[in-house]
Amino acid sequence: MTAIFEMGIADIRSGVAGGDFTAKEVAETFIVRVSAAKPLNAFLVETPEHALAAAEATDKAKSAGETLGKMAGVPIGMKDLFCTEGVATTAGSLILEGFTPQYESTVSSNLFKAGAGMLGKLNMDQFAMGSSNETSAFGNVISPWRRNDGGNSDLTPGGSSGGSAAVVSGRIAPAATGTDTGGSIRQPAAFVGITGFKPTYGRCSRWGTIAFASSLDQAGPMARNVRDCAIMLEAMAGFDAKDSTSLDLPVPDWEAALNSDLKGKKIGIPKEYRVDNMPAEIDALWQKGIEMLKDAGATIVDVSLPHTKYALPAYYIIAPAEASSNLSRYDGVRYGLRDLPDGAGLQDMYAATREAGFGPEVKRRIMIGTYVLSAGYYDAYYTQAQKVRTLIAQDFDKAWQHCDLLLTPTAPSAAFGLGEKSDDPLAMYLNDVFTVPSSLAGLPAMSVPAGLDGKGLPLGLQIIGKALDEQSVFNAGLAIEERAGFVAKPEQWW
């Protein structure tokens, strides 16, 4: 039998239901893996008691002949952006030091109701602001991957969901939650050779998820394969009256409808995604993906998304503007860090708390956001960026007249070394060049591992679908997964 730690959601669920092993055995296996993985710095808080309690509840339910939930017996990692009742939640920032929520986020609550247990809270870029997991106040997450050129330099697992990516790829957890504002599920998934899915905006409730940019943030699953992502998203998604942006729609049975036969489907290849200086390996992988989808029965068509070149600058106006507003609540008054110098007044406390609590990247984005929202520049920057966002959404609508899905690379490179881009914010922001447009339009998109670069590092392909058509995205991802036959995994060095 395959070792339990090598199994994903579907295999664990089947094994528990079939009596091959107990949910408690699964939890104990992964708890040991978590404890041994400290060199990766992926977990901020370990919660073995939570994973064991959920496992014992699953085993008890099975013994009683009760119907088991979609995630029964599956212990997962929880990105530290999701508030978890009684468990510290920091969003990777010192300003939330000591904050222990007395409530549960809707996403985590849904997962626990479906039978999942929690192995711990996962490290991440501070307030989800970053593409390399180097902005966390609690240190960098280190990718479990190494280049095959003999070097042992630490690599980024991507960001902001870097902790989630690292533990799923390293077989430290079978799955993990992520959040995606401009690519923070898809880019790290591509960097570590796993599958990551950003659903249509509104599919998953944002209630209890610490906000970065409210009109963009969306939770999603990160798992070993397409089927596991479909299972997990079914458990995460659903209408929530507490979130005004939540979609009041039934959750489809995505797993049951998985089908890699793409006959009759048209796949668009957007010409604007062939960016300057694209590495030859990325372009070759893209062409390989095209051939895979042809083999699955799809027809390939060329499409144009003419405003793509404006997506990144528009995003880096809109997202910081929303962050500037959202993060103004952190002032040292009600919860989290409070820095109160001797003799200081209220304004001094605000300033000292924010200076001590926010990291450099968060401060940078707050300053950008405050600037573009200021009276003299609101129309020149923020209003214009929102108009560009509308044009980008219209580009997708026009493309859907000619195709059903889009295929693009997920990221412009493989994982890079920690520190290689940390002094160049613009180079870091360019990591999101392929993922941001679909985020601005609120569309479902998925990264699937499809190959390795010349140094043995994973590369991913991205499928983008129409709003609410997660099923077609899953199906195209499955077609690539079956044909790519990606089985590479990192060698355990930690």
N, C-alpha and C positions, 0 to 999 in steps of 0.2 A: 504494500500500500504506500502511496505517496505520503511523505512526511506531512504532518498537519500544518507546519508553518509554511509549506509550499502551496497550500490550498488557498483558493479565493472564496468569495461569498457562496457561490452556487455549490461548490464541492463540500464546503463545511456544512452548509445547511442540509444537503442531501445526506452526508455522513451522520449527522446528529439525528435526523429524522429516521434514517435506516438502521440506527443502532450500531454503526461501525465504531463509534466512540461517543463519549458524552460531551455535552457542552462545557462541563467543568474541565475536562481534559483539554479541550481547545483553549479555554481561557488560561489555564495553567501554562500551556505551551507558549502562548504569546506573552504572558507576563514575564517568563524567563527571558524571552527574546528582547523585550523592552528593557529589562534590567541590564542585559549585556550590551545594549546599544548606546550607552551613555556617551562614548566618544563622538557620536554624530550630533549630539546636542539637539536632538529633535523634539524631545519631550520637556516641557516646562514643569508639568505636574504629572506624576504617575498615580493612577487610581485603580490599583489591582482589586480593591474591595468592590468597586462598582462592577468590574468585569465579572468577578466571581459571583456576585449576587444575581446578576442577570443570567449567568449560566445556570446557576442552581434553580432559578425560576423556570428556565426552559426545560431542564431535566425533569422537574416536578410536573410541569404541564404535559410533557411527553408521557411520563409514567401514568398520568391520569387520563390519557387518551384524548387530550384537548388538541384543538387545531393550533398549530404553531404559526407564528408570525413570519413575515417575509424575510426578516433578518435574524430569526431564531438561532441562537448559538454562535453568532458572529460578533467577536469583540472588535471594536474599531478605534481609530484615533480621532480626536475631535480638535479641529483647528481652534486656536485660542481666541477666535473672534466670536464664537458662540457662547453666550452666557449659559452657565451650567450651575444649577442650584446646589449651593453648599460647597462648590469647588472654585478655587481662585480663577479669575478671568482677567487677563491683562492686555489683550490685543498686542502683545509684544512690547508694551510701553511701561516705563517707570511711573507715568502719571496715574496709572490704575493700580499701583502697588497697594496691596492689602484689600482690594475690592473682591468680595465674595458675594455673588448674586444670590438673592433669596427667591429667585424664579428661574424657570427653564426656558430657553429659546424654543420656538415652535419646531424648528428643524431637529434639534437634538431630542425634544420630547417625542416627535413622530418616530424617530429612529428607535428610541427606547421602547415605545409602545409596540413596535414591530419586532422586538426581541433582542435588539443589539445591546451589547455591553460596552462600556467605555474604558479603554486602557489608559487614557490620560489626555492631557491638553497639549497641543502641538505648537511648537515654536513657529514664528512667522515674522515677516517684515512688519515693522511697527505700524499699527493701524492699517495694515495691508498696503502700505506705500513702499513698493520696491519690487525689483525683478530678479533679485539674487539672494534674498534672505540674509542680507548683510546690514539691514537697518534695525534689526531687533535689538532691544535694550539688553537682552539676555545672551548675546553672543550669536555668532553665525551658526546656521545649520550646515553641516558638511554632507555633501552627496556621498552615497555609498559607492559611487562609480569612481574608477581611476582610468586615466588614459593608458593605452597599451604600449606607449613609447618608452617605458621604463621610468618615467617620472612619477613621483608620489605626491605631487602638489594637490592640495585640497581643491575640489571643484564645487561650484554652486549647484544646489538642487533646483534652482529657479525660485521665483517668488511671485506673489507673496506667500503662496501655500507651500513653502519649501519643506517645512516639517512633515506635512502630509505626504508630499511626493517622496521624501527620503524613506519614511517608514513603510510605505506600500512597496516601493521598489526593493528595499532591503529585506523584505519578508519579515518585518518586525510587527506589522499589522496587515490583515487581509484587505483592508480598505480604510479610507479616511474621508472626512468631510473637507471640502475646500470652499473658498469663495472666489468669485471672478468678477472684477470690476472692469478691467481692460485686457484680461488674459491670464489672470493669476491662478486659474486651474489648468488651462491648456498649455501654457509655456512651461511650467515645471513638470507637467506630465510628459511633455516631449523630451525634456532634458534628462529624465531618469528612466524612460522606456516603459511607462505605464499608460493607462487610458484615463482621460479626464473629460468630463462633460459639463458644459455650461448650458442650462436649459433656457427656454424663453423667459424673458424678464417677467416676473410675477408668478411663475410656476411654484417656486419655493418661497415661503414667507420670510420676510426680513425681520419679523418681530423677535427681539432678543438677540439679534446679531448686531454687534457694534458697528456703527455706520462709518464708512469712508465717503462714498459718493452715492447718495440715496437713489438717484435715478439710474444708476448703473449696477450697483451691487447685486449679485445673485449667487445663491448657494448652489453647490453641485457635488457630485460624487467623484472620487478618485479611487480607482481600483485596478485589478490586474488585467481585466479584459472588458469587452463590450457588454457581454451578458451581465457581469457583475455590476457594471454601472447602471444598466437598465433596472436591475433588481433594487439597487440602493436608491435610485432616483424615485422609484415608485413609493418607497417608504418615506422619503424626505418630503415629497411634493404634496400639495393639497391646499385648498382654500383656507384662509385664516382671516376672520373678521377683525382681528387686531391689527392687520396690515392693510392699509387703504389701497396698496398697489397689488395685493394678492388677487389672482385670477379665480373667479368663482366658476370653476370648471371641474368636471370629474377627472380623476387621474387615470390615464389609459393603462392597460396591461401591456407595457412595452416589451417585457420579457417574452410573453406568450406569442407576440406578433413578430418576433425577430425572424428575418428572412433575408439571406444574402443574394437572392436572385433579383437583379436590378433591371430585368427586361422591361422596356417601356420608359425607363427613367432617363432624363437628360441631365448630364453633369456639366456645369459651366466652368470654364477656366478663365478667370478674370485677368486680362492682359496687364492691368495696372499693378498686379502683384509681382511682376518680374522687375524687381527693384534693382537699382544700380549696385554693382559690386556684390551681387548675390553669389555666395560660394557655389562652385560647380557641383559640389556634392548635394546641396539643397535642390538645385535645379534638376539634377539627375534623379533624385528621389521623387520629385514632383512628377517627372515624366514616367517613372516607374508606377506611381500611383494611378496615373491616367490609364496605363496599360492594364493595371489590375481591375479597374472599374469597367473598362471595355470588356475584359474577360468575363466579368460578372453580368454582362448583357446590357450595360448602359451605353448610351450614345453621348459622345463628347462634343460640346459646342463652345465656341469662343464667345465671351461676353465682355462687356465694358462696365466698369464702375468708376466713372470719370472723376468723382470727387474723393477717391481714396487717398490721394496725396495730401488732402487737407484733414484727414481723420486724426492723425496723431496730434497736430497742433490744436485742433478743436478739443480733443480729449483732455489735453494738458492745460486747457482753460476751464472747461466745465468741471472736471473732477476736482481740481484744487479749489475752485469756487465753492463747490458743495462741501468739501472737507473743511474749508475755513469756517463755514456756518456750523457744520456738525460738531467740530472740535471745540467750539467756543464754550460748550457746556463743561469742559474740564477746567475748573478754576480753583480747586482746593477747598471748596466750601462744603459740599455734601458727601463726597466719597473720594477714595483714592488718595494720592499724595497731597500733602499740604506743607508748603515751605513758608514758614512765618518768621522772618528775621526779627530780632529784638527791636521793639519800637515801631514796627512796620504797620502801615495802614492797610485798608482793604485792597487798594490798587497795587500796593507793593507786594501783597501776598499773591495776587493774581499773577503778576509779572514773575515773581521768584518761583512760584509753583510751575508755571509753564516753561520757564527757562530750565529748571531742573528736570522736569518730567518728559518733555518732548525732545526727540532726537533731531539731528540736523536735517534729515530728509523731510520729516514732518513739518519742521519750522519753515523749510523752503517752500513747501506746498501751501502752507497756511499763508505765507507772505504773498505768494503768487495769487492765491485765491482772493485774499483781501484786496490786493491791488486791482484785479480785474472786476471786482464788485464795487469799487469805490465810485463815488458820484461822477468824477470826471472821465472815467474809463469804462463804465458799465456797458454803454451802447457800443463803444468802439471794439470791445473785446468779448464780453460775455454774450451780449445779444447777437453779435456776429457769429460766434461759435455755435450758438443754438440754431441759427439759420443754416449753418453748414451741416449740423447734425441732421436737420430735416432733409437737406439735399442728399446726404449719404443714405438715409433711409429710403428716399425716393429712388436712388440708384439701384438698391436691392429690389425694390418693387418692380422696376422696369426689367431687371435681369430675370425675375421669376416669370416673365412673359415668354422667355426663351428656354428656361431650364428649371429643374426641380431642386437641385442642390449645387453647391459650389465646392470645388476642391482647390486647396492652397497648401503651401507649407505652413507649419505651425509657428516656427521661429526662424529667424534669419541665420542661426548658427547652432552648433551643438553647445553643450554646457561649457562655460569658460571658468577659468580659475578664480577663486576668491581673491579679491583685491585687484584683479586685472582692469576692472572698469569702475571701481568705486569712486575714483576721483574725477569721473567724467559723466555727469548726470545725463547729458544728451545721448551719449553712447548707450547708457543704461536704458533710457526711455525708448530707444529704437528696438529693444527686444520685443516691444508690443506692436510693431508695425503691421503684422499680419492678423493680430487678434482684436485690435481696437475697433475696426469698422463694424464688425458684427455686434460688439458690445454697445456701441452708440445706437445701433438699430434695434437692440433688444432681441436678437435672433438666437436660436439654439445653435451651438457649435461644439465640436468634439475633436480632441486630438487622439490619434491612434499611432502607436509605435510602428514604424515601417522599415527601419533599417539602421545601420551603423555607419558612422563616418570613418575616415581613414585611421583614426586613433582609437577606434573601438567604442565610441560613445553613441548613445541613442539619438535618432532623429525621428520627428513625428510629422504626420500629415494631418491637416485640418479639414473637416467637412462642415460646411455651414448650410443650414436649412431655413425654410420659411418659418415664420412665427407659428408656434404650436405644433409644428411637424417634427417633433423629436423622433418619431418612429422612423422616418426616412433617413434621418441622420444616423440613428443606431444601425439601420440596415446597411447603409453604405459603409459605415465603420466596420461592421462585421465582414463585409465583402473584402475590405482591405486586410483585416486581421487574418482571415482564412488564407489569403493568397500571399501575404508577406511572411507568414509563418515565423513571426518574431518570438524567439524563445530566450534571447540573451538576457542575462541577469548579472548583477555585480558580484564579483568574488568577495567573500566576507574577509575584510582586513581589520575590522574594528574589534 
